[in-house]
Amino acid sequence: MRRTFISVSLFLALCVNAQRTDSLHVRKGITHAVLTSSAVGSLVALNQVWYAPYSSEEFHLFNDSKQWMQMDKMGHAFTGYLITNELNRVHYWAAGKRQPWVGAVYAMSYLSALELMDGFSSGWGFSGSDMLANGVGVGLSFSQDYFFNRQVLIPKFSFSRSSYAVVRPEILGSTYAEQLLKDYNGQTYWVSVPLASFLNLPNGFKWICISLGYGCDAKLVGSQDSWNGFNARRQVYLSLDIDCSSLAPRHPKLNKVLSHLNWIKVPFPSLEFSSDKTRFHWISF
């Protein structure tokens, strides 16, 4: 998760420069040049930031498909979706037409390069399950743009500090920023569906979503569900959410700006279904 967050932050931070070329009337060409150089530049930077402490060796595999109750795979899928969706926004702004394959190609190429770099690092290894999760996220964004011209299923992320990080701060993080990236107990991945997708709602209520979330609790060791008296469990949540792209129906431009917040799950009451019992939470982050 840390490596993915660093790489995506570098990439997207550089990509926003593509939106500063309006006066040149050559947005499309310059946008693709910026996207390509941003991808290469962020990979070079990541090589120094993330991989430098580890030696290089022959390409090798690493099977981590059963670790952390697949929370890291959820992170990979979410990342693939986020990159694809945001790059398609940039391309639509530059080209003036929807071409969903553009974001998908950029995202899969970029994420595949990261996985290959893992494969040559002594600290990691090429993970087929990571690649599969990347493809699921990219495919989710691509297929919705291709078939519906919009995102009907909206993946989202939320985080709330857990009580487990103080038990293993070296693994789960000692600061808020570290815990945000490393403590899977505090992370929840959601898929929100606007009710307006299948119900005829008034404009003022098109923002209402129903949301399904996935998380884990008491997970302190990646490959073990029980450790020092802690028994990990999977969590499934049912909650409400907000489609930020529909909050201002009379202001399309404002909706476009707000839609960039759509990757964050808005806190709402929820029902939690886990292996031991069903719980109600007044507020779920």
N, C-alpha and C positions, 0 to 999 in steps of 0.2 A: 504493500500500500504506500509506503513512504516513497519508494522509487517511482511508482506510477504518478503520485501527486507531484513530485519534483519535476518529472519530465513533462507532464501535461501543463503545469504552471509555466514552465519555460517556453513551451511551444505556443500556448495560447497568448501569453503575454507578448510574444514577438509577432504573432499573427494580427493583433489589433492594429499594427502599423499599416496593414493592407487597406484600412478604411480611411486613410489620410490622403488619398490620391485623386479625389473627386475632380479637382481643377485640371488635371492632366488629360482627362477624357480618354484615358487608356487604362481604365480601372482593371479590366479583365486580365490583360497581360501582366501588369504590375502586381496584381493580386496573386496570381499563380507564382510569379517570381519570388514574392515575399513569403508565400506559404512554403515553397520548396526550400528557400534559404533558411527560413525559421526552423523547419524540421531538421535540416542538417546541422544548423548551429546549436539547437537544443540537444541533439545527440552528442555532439562534441563536448558541450558543457557538462552533460550528464556523465560522460565518460570520465571527466575529471572529478566531478563531485561524488559520484556514486561508486564507480568501478575502480578508481585509482588505488584504494587500499588493498585490493585483491589482485593476485597474480593471474596472468592469462594462462590457459592450458588448452588442450585439445577439446573440441566440441563434445559435450556430454549432456545426457538427459537427467532430469530431476523430477521425480513423481511426488508431487505435493497435493494430489487431488483429494486426499482424505484429511487434510489438516484444517484446523480452525473452523470446523463445521461448514466449510465452503464459503465462509464470509469473505475471504480474499478473492474468490472467484466472482462473487457478487460485485466486488470492487472493480475487477477487471472488466466485467460486462458493463458496469455503469460508466467506466472511463471510455470504453469503446463507443458507447452511445453518445456521451457528452461531446467527444471530439467530432464525431460524424455530424451531429446535429449543428454544432456551432460552425463548423467549416462549411456546411451547406448554407447557413445563413450568410456567411461572408461571400460565398460564390454567387448566391442569388442577388446580393447587393451589387456585385461586380458585373455579372453577366445579364441580369434582368430576366432570367428564366430559371426554372427549377431543373436541375440535373442531379438527382440524388446520388448517382454513382460517383460523383466527384468527391464528396466528403467521405464516402465509403472507401474509395481507393486510397485517398490520403491517410485515413485513419488506420486501415489494415496494413498499409506499407510501413507507417511509422511504428505501430505497435509490434509488428513482426520484427522490425529492426531491433527494438528493445529486447524482445525475447531471444533473438539470435545473440545479442550481446551478453545476455544471461548465460547462454550456452557455452560461451568461451571464458566465463569468469569462474575462478576457483571457489568463489563464495556462493555461487548460485548454480544454475544449470537450466537447460531448455525444458520448459514445462508444457507438455501437450495440452493439459487441462487449462492452463492460462491462455493458450492460443485459442482454444475452443470458446472460453468465456469472452475473450476479445471479440471473436466472430459473432457471438450471440448479440452482444451490445451493438456492434456495427450493423448487423443484419436487422435488428429491431428498428433502428432509426431509418435505414435505407428502405425497408419494405413498407413502412408506414408512409414515407414521403412518396414512394413510387406508386402505391396502390390508392392512397387516400388523399395525397397532397397535404397532409397534416399529421400531427402526432396524436393519435387516439390514446395510446398507452404511454404515459409519461413517467419514466424512471426518476426517482428522487432520492435524496440522501438526508439523514438527520443524525445528530450526535448529542449525547448527554453524558457527562462524566460519570463513570462507574466507580464503585467502591473497591474494585479489584486491583486498580493500578498501583495502589500503595503496597500491595502484597508482593508484586513483582514489577517494580518500576523499571528495572533494567530491560524487561521484555515489553511491558505495556505502556511505558513512558512515565516520566517524572514531572513533566510540565503539561499544561493544557494543549499546546501545539503538538507535542509528542504523542499524547494520548489520543488526540483527534486522528492521528495517522496510524497508531499502533494498537490501540485498545479496541478490539472487535466487540467487547462487551458493551461499549458505549455507542457503537455504530448501528444504524438501522437502514436498510435499503428498501425502498418502497416502489410500487407501481400504482400511479394514480390514474383514474379514468373519469373524465368529465361526464357528469350525468347528461349533459346536453348532447352527448354523442348518440344516445339512444332514447332520450326523452325530449319532448317539445317544451322547453322551459322558456319563460320570459327572459329578455335580455339581461335584466338585473340579477338573474340567478344562474346564468350560464357558467359562472366561476366555480360552482359546487362540484366537488369530486368525491368519489369513494376511493379509498386507498388501502392497499394490501401491503403489509410490511414483513420483513424477515430479519431476525437478529439472533443473537445467542447470549447466554448468561452464565457466569461462573466458569468461563473458558480461560484458563490460565496457561495451559500448555497446548501447543498446536496439535500434537498427535495423541493426547490423552484426554479423555472425558472426565476422569476422576484424578484429583491431585490434592494431597494434604487436606482431605476432608471437603474439598470443593467438588461438587458434581455438576458438570455442565449440562445445559439443556438448550434445545432449539426453541425459538419463539416466533410465532406467527401473529401478526397484528391486523385488526380491522379498524379502520378509522375514516375520518373525513379529511378533506384537503381543499386547497384553493388552486384553481388554474389561473395563474397570474396573467396569462395572455388574454383573459376574458374579463378582467376586472374593470376595464373602462370601455364599455361597448360603444360609447359616443366619441371616443378619442383613439382611433386606430394607431396613430403614431405613439401614443403613450402605451398602448397595449404591446407594441413591438419592443419598447424599452423594458416594460415589466416582464415580458416573456423570458428575458435573460435570467430572471430569478426562479424560473420554473424547475430548476434542478434541486431546490431546497424544499423539503417537506415542512409545511406550516404546522405548528403544534395544535393538536386537537385531542379531545378524549378518545380513548381506544379500548378495544377488547383484545386481551392477549390470550392466545391459545398455546399452551406448552405441554410437555410430557407429564407434568405433575398435576396441574389444575388450570382452570380458566381464571384470569384476573381482569379487573376493570381498572383503568388508569384515567384519572381526571384529565391529565395532560400527558401526551407522548411526544417526545422530541425525536 
